[in-house]
Amino acid sequence: MIIANVTTPTTTLLERPSLSPALGIIIGVMAVSTASIFIRFAQQAGVNSLAIAALRLTIAALALLPFALIRCSDEFHALSGRDALTAAISGIFLGGHFATWILSLEFTSVVSSVVLVSLSPLFIAAASALFLKEPLTTRIIAGMVIAIAGGVLIGLSDGGGAAPGQNPMLGNALALVGALCMAPYLIIARALRNKFSLLAYLTLVYSAAAVVLMIGVLLSGTSLAADSPLAYLWIALTALVPQLIGHGSFNWSVRRLPAVYGAIPVMGEPVGSAILAMLVLGETLQLLTLMGAALALAGIALMSLKRNGA
């Protein structure tokens, strides 16, 4: 989950004043919940997971770029070498987040993958305490313990109904790496979030991540081809619906609502994704997986509420 705390007052396409922030949260949850479904369809159509990640970020960046060039030209002209370096480094971790999480969906269930990748607040809290000297309060520590317990239960399950041929342990590990990548990304990108408008910030970090992933595609010899042209529709939908509409709505809404709402985006995506996985993909959920997911989400909520000032 990527939520930017942008404070610059510039109005963008993502910041229409007529939209209710609460409605924005609802739209965001519905939009991001489709990500794992679209990705699964693209994978089933024969597209490599790294290619999906690279194309998703490239399409998202290209969709934002024309509007950003028109509305944020002054901000881009003021872009310093330090800002460019910050964007490049953050793009490495953001690209790593998407590459490992999308790959995890090849090996484990949607609910296990999405819940585990949502454990990023755990790593962010630990990294903030270690590198930024931000204190770990009792509530944050309790949330970390609960979230870890939930992750352990998910790991002890057989992957929440994984299909034959999958490797739930590998998939779960990849999802955790995706969560881990979010900690340095958010910490490093903090300067950009506070300096640039939402549209400019998202264009910068999405573009940087897209370049990083495309370099990975070239160096690894990964093909961008698919078995079916329909795969590119699923990838385009992944970029436009969860990436732009979903995360854009979250980023816009959480700054206009009380801090208690800050945990809703983090918790909403796993719940929505699990429901869609059962309805669309026919996945079944084991009791141990459900218990682990409930604990993990409770821990995430506890940490997110405190970190957002609740």
C-alpha positions as CSV (number, residue, x, y, z in Angstrom):
1,M,0.0,0.0,0.0
2,I,1.4,3.4,-1.1
3,I,0.1,6.4,0.7
4,A,1.8,9.7,0.3
5,N,1.6,12.4,2.9
6,V,1.9,15.3,0.4
7,T,1.4,18.8,1.9
8,T,1.8,21.0,-1.2
9,P,-1.5,22.7,-1.9
10,T,-1.3,22.5,-5.7
11,T,-4.6,21.3,-7.2
12,T,-4.3,18.4,-9.6
13,L,-6.6,15.9,-11.4
14,L,-6.3,13.8,-8.3
15,E,-7.5,16.6,-6.0
16,R,-11.0,17.6,-7.2
17,P,-12.7,19.4,-4.3
18,S,-16.2,18.1,-5.2
19,L,-15.3,14.5,-4.2
20,S,-16.1,13.5,-0.7
21,P,-13.0,12.1,1.1
22,A,-15.0,9.3,2.6
23,L,-16.2,8.4,-0.9
24,G,-12.6,8.5,-2.1
25,I,-11.7,5.9,0.5
26,I,-14.5,3.6,-0.7
27,I,-13.5,4.1,-4.3
28,G,-9.9,3.5,-3.4
29,V,-10.6,0.2,-1.6
30,M,-12.7,-1.1,-4.4
31,A,-10.1,-0.1,-7.0
32,V,-7.0,-1.5,-5.3
33,S,-8.8,-4.8,-4.5
34,T,-8.9,-5.6,-8.2
35,A,-5.1,-5.5,-8.5
36,S,-4.4,-9.2,-7.6
37,I,-7.3,-10.4,-9.8
38,F,-6.0,-8.5,-12.9
39,I,-2.5,-9.7,-12.2
40,R,-3.6,-13.3,-12.0
41,F,-5.4,-13.0,-15.3
42,A,-2.3,-11.5,-16.9
43,Q,-0.1,-14.3,-15.5
44,Q,-2.6,-16.9,-16.8
45,A,-2.3,-15.3,-20.2
46,G,1.4,-16.0,-20.2
47,V,3.0,-12.7,-19.2
48,N,6.1,-12.9,-17.0
49,S,5.6,-11.4,-13.6
50,L,8.5,-8.9,-13.9
51,A,7.1,-7.8,-17.2
52,I,3.7,-7.2,-15.6
53,A,5.3,-5.0,-12.9
54,A,7.4,-3.1,-15.5
55,L,4.4,-2.5,-17.8
56,R,2.1,-1.6,-14.9
57,L,4.4,1.2,-13.7
58,T,5.3,2.3,-17.2
59,I,1.6,2.7,-18.2
60,A,0.8,4.5,-15.0
61,A,3.7,6.9,-15.4
62,L,2.9,7.6,-19.0
63,A,-0.8,8.2,-18.1
64,L,0.2,10.9,-15.6
65,L,3.0,12.5,-17.5
66,P,1.0,14.7,-19.9
67,F,-1.0,16.2,-17.0
68,A,2.1,16.6,-14.9
69,L,4.0,18.4,-17.6
70,I,1.1,20.9,-18.0
71,R,0.3,21.4,-14.3
72,C,3.6,20.8,-12.6
73,S,6.1,22.3,-15.0
74,D,7.4,24.8,-12.4
75,E,8.0,22.0,-9.9
76,F,9.9,20.0,-12.5
77,H,12.0,23.0,-13.5
78,A,13.0,23.4,-9.8
79,L,13.9,19.7,-9.5
80,S,17.4,19.5,-8.0
81,G,20.0,16.8,-8.5
82,R,19.4,15.7,-5.0
83,D,15.7,15.4,-5.7
84,A,16.4,13.4,-8.9
85,L,18.7,11.1,-6.9
86,T,16.1,10.6,-4.2
87,A,13.5,9.7,-6.8
88,A,15.9,7.2,-8.4
89,I,16.7,5.5,-5.2
90,S,13.1,5.4,-4.1
91,G,12.2,4.0,-7.6
92,I,14.6,1.0,-6.9
93,F,12.6,0.0,-3.8
94,L,9.2,0.8,-5.2
95,G,10.1,-1.3,-8.2
96,G,11.3,-4.1,-5.9
97,H,8.0,-3.9,-4.0
98,F,5.9,-4.5,-7.1
99,A,8.2,-7.0,-8.7
100,T,8.4,-9.3,-5.6
101,W,4.7,-8.9,-4.7
102,I,3.4,-9.6,-8.3
103,L,5.7,-12.6,-8.5
104,S,4.4,-13.9,-5.1
105,L,0.9,-14.3,-6.7
106,E,2.3,-17.0,-8.9
107,F,3.1,-19.2,-5.9
108,T,0.5,-18.5,-3.1
109,S,-3.1,-17.5,-2.6
110,V,-4.3,-14.0,-3.1
111,V,-5.3,-13.6,0.5
112,S,-1.9,-14.8,1.9
113,S,0.0,-12.6,-0.6
114,V,-2.0,-9.4,-0.1
115,V,-2.1,-9.7,3.7
116,L,1.6,-10.4,4.0
117,V,2.6,-7.5,1.6
118,S,0.4,-5.3,3.7
119,L,2.7,-5.9,6.7
120,S,4.8,-2.9,5.5
121,P,3.9,-0.8,8.6
122,L,5.7,-3.4,10.7
123,F,9.0,-2.8,8.8
124,I,8.4,0.9,8.5
125,A,8.0,1.2,12.3
126,A,11.2,-0.9,12.9
127,A,13.2,1.1,10.3
128,S,12.0,4.4,11.7
129,A,13.0,3.4,15.2
130,L,16.4,2.2,14.0
131,F,17.4,4.9,11.5
132,L,15.2,7.9,12.4
133,K,15.3,7.4,16.2
134,E,11.5,7.5,16.3
135,P,10.3,5.9,19.5
136,L,8.4,2.6,19.5
137,T,5.4,3.2,21.8
138,T,3.6,0.4,23.6
139,R,0.8,0.5,21.1
140,I,3.2,0.1,18.1
141,I,5.0,-2.7,19.8
142,A,1.8,-4.5,20.6
143,G,0.7,-4.0,17.0
144,M,4.0,-5.5,15.7
145,V,3.6,-8.5,18.0
146,I,0.1,-9.2,16.8
147,A,0.9,-8.7,13.2
148,I,3.9,-11.0,13.4
149,A,1.7,-13.6,15.1
150,G,-0.7,-13.3,12.2
151,G,2.1,-13.7,9.7
152,V,3.3,-16.8,11.4
153,L,-0.1,-18.4,11.3
154,I,-0.4,-17.7,7.6
155,G,3.0,-19.2,7.1
156,L,2.0,-22.3,9.0
157,S,-1.1,-22.8,6.8
158,D,-0.8,-24.5,3.4
159,G,-1.1,-21.3,1.5
160,G,-4.8,-20.7,2.0
161,G,-6.1,-23.0,-0.7
162,A,-3.1,-22.8,-3.1
163,A,-3.5,-24.8,-6.3
164,P,-1.4,-27.8,-7.1
165,G,2.0,-26.8,-8.4
166,Q,2.2,-23.6,-6.3
167,N,4.8,-23.0,-3.7
168,P,3.1,-21.2,-0.8
169,M,6.2,-20.8,1.3
170,L,8.1,-19.1,-1.6
171,G,5.1,-17.0,-2.4
172,N,4.7,-15.9,1.2
173,A,8.4,-15.0,1.4
174,L,8.2,-13.0,-1.8
175,A,5.2,-11.1,-0.4
176,L,7.2,-10.3,2.8
177,V,10.1,-9.0,0.7
178,G,7.6,-6.8,-1.1
179,A,6.4,-5.4,2.3
180,L,10.1,-5.0,3.4
181,C,10.8,-2.9,0.3
182,M,8.2,-0.4,1.3
183,A,10.0,0.8,4.4
184,P,13.1,2.3,2.7
185,Y,10.9,3.5,-0.2
186,L,8.7,5.5,2.1
187,I,11.5,6.8,4.3
188,I,13.7,7.9,1.4
189,A,10.8,9.4,-0.5
190,R,9.6,11.4,2.5
191,A,11.5,14.5,1.2
192,L,9.8,14.3,-2.2
193,R,6.3,13.9,-0.6
194,N,6.8,17.0,1.4
195,K,8.2,19.1,-1.4
196,F,6.1,18.3,-4.4
197,S,2.4,18.2,-5.2
198,L,0.6,14.9,-5.4
199,L,0.6,14.7,-9.2
200,A,4.3,15.7,-9.4
201,Y,5.3,13.2,-6.7
202,L,3.5,10.3,-8.2
203,T,4.8,11.0,-11.7
204,L,8.4,11.2,-10.3
205,V,8.3,7.9,-8.3
206,Y,6.2,6.0,-10.8
207,S,8.6,7.0,-13.6
208,A,11.7,6.1,-11.6
209,A,10.2,2.7,-10.7
210,A,9.2,2.1,-14.3
211,V,12.8,2.8,-15.5
212,V,14.2,0.5,-12.8
213,L,11.9,-2.3,-13.7
214,M,12.5,-1.9,-17.5
215,I,16.2,-2.1,-16.8
216,G,15.6,-5.3,-14.9
217,V,13.6,-6.7,-17.9
218,L,16.4,-5.9,-20.3
219,L,19.2,-7.2,-18.1
220,S,17.3,-10.5,-17.3
221,G,16.3,-11.0,-20.9
222,T,12.6,-11.2,-19.8
223,S,10.1,-11.1,-22.6
224,L,7.3,-8.6,-22.7
225,A,5.3,-10.9,-24.9
226,A,2.1,-12.7,-23.9
227,D,0.3,-15.8,-25.1
228,S,-2.9,-13.7,-25.6
229,P,-3.4,-10.1,-26.6
230,L,-6.0,-9.9,-23.8
231,A,-3.1,-10.0,-21.3
232,Y,-2.3,-6.4,-22.2
233,L,-5.8,-5.3,-21.3
234,W,-5.4,-6.9,-17.9
235,I,-2.1,-5.1,-17.4
236,A,-3.5,-1.8,-18.6
237,L,-6.4,-2.2,-16.2
238,T,-3.9,-3.0,-13.4
239,A,-2.2,0.3,-14.1
240,L,-5.3,2.4,-14.5
241,V,-7.7,1.0,-11.8
242,P,-5.7,0.0,-8.7
243,Q,-2.6,2.1,-9.4
244,L,-4.0,5.4,-10.5
245,I,-7.6,5.4,-9.3
246,G,-7.0,3.3,-6.2
247,H,-3.8,4.8,-4.8
248,G,-4.7,8.2,-6.1
249,S,-8.0,8.2,-4.2
250,F,-6.2,7.0,-1.1
251,N,-3.5,9.6,-1.3
252,W,-6.1,12.4,-1.8
253,S,-8.5,11.2,0.8
254,V,-6.4,10.4,3.8
255,R,-5.1,13.9,4.0
256,R,-8.7,15.2,4.4
257,L,-10.0,12.8,7.0
258,P,-9.3,12.3,10.7
259,A,-6.3,10.2,11.5
260,V,-8.4,7.2,12.5
261,Y,-9.2,6.7,8.8
262,G,-5.6,6.2,8.0
263,A,-5.8,2.4,8.7
264,I,-8.7,1.8,6.3
265,P,-6.7,1.7,3.1
266,V,-4.2,-0.8,4.6
267,M,-6.9,-3.1,5.9
268,G,-9.4,-2.6,3.0
269,E,-7.3,-4.0,0.2
270,P,-6.7,-7.5,1.8
271,V,-10.4,-7.8,2.6
272,G,-11.6,-6.7,-0.8
273,S,-9.0,-8.9,-2.6
274,A,-10.0,-12.0,-0.6
275,I,-13.7,-11.5,-1.4
276,L,-12.9,-11.1,-5.1
277,A,-10.5,-14.1,-5.1
278,M,-13.3,-16.3,-3.7
279,L,-15.9,-15.0,-6.2
280,V,-13.8,-14.6,-9.3
281,L,-10.9,-17.1,-8.9
282,G,-12.7,-19.7,-6.8
283,E,-10.1,-19.7,-4.0
284,T,-10.9,-21.3,-0.7
285,L,-9.7,-20.1,2.6
286,Q,-8.5,-22.3,5.4
287,L,-9.4,-21.5,9.0
288,L,-5.7,-21.0,10.0
289,T,-5.2,-18.6,7.1
290,L,-8.3,-16.6,8.1
291,M,-7.1,-16.4,11.7
292,G,-3.7,-15.3,10.6
293,A,-5.1,-12.7,8.3
294,A,-7.4,-11.3,11.1
295,L,-4.5,-11.1,13.5
296,A,-2.2,-9.5,10.9
297,L,-4.8,-6.9,9.9
298,A,-5.5,-6.1,13.6
299,G,-1.8,-5.5,14.2
300,I,-1.5,-3.4,11.1
301,A,-4.5,-1.3,12.2
302,L,-3.0,-0.8,15.7
303,M,0.3,0.4,14.3
304,S,-1.3,2.5,11.5
305,L,-3.6,4.3,13.9
306,K,-0.8,5.2,16.2
307,R,1.5,6.3,13.5
308,N,-1.2,8.5,12.1
309,G,-1.7,10.2,15.4
310,A,-4.8,8.4,16.7
